Amino acid sequence: MSKIYIVCNRHDENLLSLVQEALFLGHSVMPYYGSKIPDDLNKLYEIVTPNDYVMILHIGFGSQDLYKVIQKTNCKKFLNANALKYDLIGSKLFQQQQIKNAYPEFCIETYTKQNLPKDISLPLIAKPVDGSCGMGVKLVTNLDSVSSLPENTIYQRFIVNDGDWRVVVVGGKAISAIKRLGKEGQVTNNIATGSIAIAERNQSVLESIYDVAEKTASCMGFDYVGIDIIKDVQTNNYYFLESNERPTFETSQILTGVNIAKYIILELTKEKEQT
């Protein structure tokens, strides 16, 4: 009998929801509490069979290491394998470059310290190039301060906003959206830094952000992803902020009432379409 292996690092609501839906849909499921070092996951490679399914919920891996796990794991389907073939898929700079090539209208021009124009308009947002849950994000109002920031920092123009959105995309379709509202005086809207979130119900807004999310998720090859989107309130344009290849979904599931875990399990185990 086929099994679903969920590589995880903790026993939380995301894992419990996935296990519940997998069992309800008639699948045998096995949480796999893996090491933070992919090369130590030899047991996973040994126990997974070509009839099994695998997904990574684990947040301890660097994205550049995840494809090593995929390459060594012989299974029926590995969720997000196409997107994770890019070593730099977790890099915000790489993501914006991919979006610029496919959908330039959604791209936020992104710079490193080395190519930051001297005449660039201020203020800027400075943030770590890899995912940081909103930590280490700063507002730059003077270019002289850039020299003191870490080398792995990227720079983007500050977009005047009234919050941003996390859109969950599964199998190419956007299925839920929450709006994250930052605390007064805070430059980020991340829940991890104390922001609040509400379900987005405005149909016009949903149409706009779902369009951005589906197109950007598709161009990077994601089966399941959280796409963050921001709107410039001065121009009413929507922009891609970043993609999250292992997003937690419990907040979105609770606020929107959408059974995201079910969508994920169905996408993971669906048969390939005949061509």
N, C-alpha and C positions, 0 to 999 in steps of 0.2 A: 504493500500500500504506500502511496506517495505521502511524503511528509512536508510540512512547511517549517523551515528553520528560520527563526527570527534572531539575528545576532544582536544582542543587547548588553547593556552594562548595568542596568538597574531594573528593579521590579516596580513599575509605575503604571499610571492610568493608560498610557499609550499601549504598553505591552498587554495589559489586561484586556483592553478593548479588542486588540487584534486577535488574541487567543480566543476570546469569546466568540467573535464573528467567524473565525476559522472553524471552530468546533461546530457552531450552529450550521455552517454551510457544508458540514460533513467531511472536513479535512482533519487529518492528524497533524498536530502542531507541536513543535519542540523549541522552546526558548533556549538559546545558546549564549551563555554568559562568557563572552570571549575576552581575551587579553586586549590591552590597548596597543600591543605590537602585532601587526598582521602576520609576521613571520612565525608567531607563536600559536597560530590557529591551525596547526597541523591536524589536530583531531577532527576539526570541521571538514577539512578536505577528505579525510579518511572515511567519515561516516555518511556524508552526503552522496546520494546515488543519482544517476541520470534521470530518475523519475521524480526527484524532489524539487522543491522550490526554496529559494533563499532570498531574504531581504535583510538589509542592515538598518537597524534602529539605533545602533551604538553611536554615541556622540564623541567618543574618545579617539577615534581614528582621525588622522590627517587625511584630507580628501585625496592627496597625492598618493597615498598608500592603498586606497580602497581597491583600485583595479588589480593590484597584486593578489588580493583575495579572490576577486572574480576570475582571474586567469587560471588560478589553481583549483577552482571549485567546479566540478563537472556536475551540472544540474540541469533540470528542464528549463528553468527560467530564473535569472538573477535580476531582481528589481533594480531598475536604473543602470543596468550594465552599459547601455549605449552612451549615456551621459558621462558615466564614470570612467570611460576610456580616456577622457581628457585628464591628465595629471593635475591640471590647474583649475579644475571645475569649481573648486571652492574659493578661487581668487576673484575678488570683486573687480579687479582690473581686467582679468581675462573675460569675465562675464560681460562687462560693458563692451569689450572689443567684439565679442560674438554678436551681441545685439546691434552694435553699430554696423556690422557687415550685413545683417539680415533686415533689421528694422531701425534705420538711423533716427527715425522720428521719435522713438522711445528711449534713445540712448542719452545718458548724461555724460558729457565729455569728462574724461577722467585722466588725471596726471599723476606722475611720480615727482619726487623732489628734483630729479635730474632734468625733466622736461617741462617743468612748471613755467609758463610764460611770465616774464617780469612785468608785463603790462596787464595781467589778468585782473578782471574786476573782482572786488571784494564785497562781501565776505565769502569765505570758502568753508566747506566742511572737510575736516581732516579725520581719517579713520583708518584702522588697520586693514591691510589688503585682504586678509583672511577673516572669516566670520568671528565676531567677538560679542554677539548678543547686545550690541550697543555700548559695550565698554570701550573706553579709550577714544571716543568720538569727541572732537573739539571743534569749536568755531574759531576760524582764523580771520582776524580783522587787520593784521599787520604781517606782511610777508617776512619781516625780520624774525618772527617767532618760528618760522618753518625750520630753521637750522637746528633748533633744539628738539625737534620731534624725531621719533624713530625712523630708520631708513625704510621700514616696511609700511610706511604710511602712504595713502593715496589722497588725492585732493579733487574735490568736485565743487562746482558752484553751489552756493546755498540756495535752496529752493524754498521760497516763502510758501508755507503750507498750513493747513489746519488739521494735521494728522496724516497718517498713511495707511495702506491696506495690506493685509496678508491674504492672498488668494491661494486656495488649495486647488491644484490641478492634478487629476488622475486620468490616465489614459487619454490625454489630449484635451480633456474637457474640464473647465473650471466648475467646481461643485459648491464652493462656499467662499465667503469673504467676510472678514472682520475689519473694522476700522480701529486703529490704535491711536490714542490721543495722549500726547506727551504732557508731562507736568509743566506748569508755567515756569519759564526760564530755562527749560531743558531743551537741548538741541536734537535729541533723539526721541522716537516714539516707541521704542522697544519695551515690551512688557517686562523684560528682565531688568530694566532700569527704573521700574516703578510706574509705567504708564498704565492707563486703563484701556479696555477694549469693548466695543459694542458690535453687534451683528449689523452688517450693512444690508439695508432693506430697500434702498432707493433703486428702482429698476433702471433708470437712466444711468446712474453711477455704475451699477452692476454691469450693464452692457459695455461700458467703456473699459472698466478694469478687467473684465473677463476677456475682452478682445486682446488687451495687452498681455495678459497672463498666458492665454492659450498660444499666442504666436511666439512669445519668447520661450516658453517651456518646450514647444515643438522644435524650435531651431537649435536647442541644446540637447534634444533627444531624451527628455525626461519621461519616465512612466508615472512617477509620483514626485511632486515637488511643491514647495511653498514659494510663491513669487511675491515679492514685496514691491509695491507700486506707490508712487507719490504724485500728487497733483500740484502744479504751480498755480496758486490762486490768483496770480496777476495775469496769467495768460490762458488759464483753464486747460493747459496741456497736461497729459498724463505721461509719466516716465517710469521706466524700469529702474528699480533700486538695486535689487539683488535676488539671486535664487538660493534656495536652501534645500539641499539634496537629501537631508535627513531631518525634516522638520517635525517637531512635536505638534500634535494636532488636538490635544484634549481641550484647549481653550476654544478653538474654532468649533469643535464638535458640540461642546456645551452651549455656546452662545447661539449658534445657528440651528441646532437641532438636526444637522445633517450627519448621517451615520458614515463618517469618513473611513472608519476602520473597515466597514463592509466594502466600500468602494476599492480600498487598497487590496483586500484579499481577493476580490473578484478580478481585479486587474492582474494581480500576481499569478493567478491560477487559470486565466482564460486561455483557451486553445489558440494557437496561431492561425490567423486567417489564411485560407488557401489562395495561392496566387496562380 
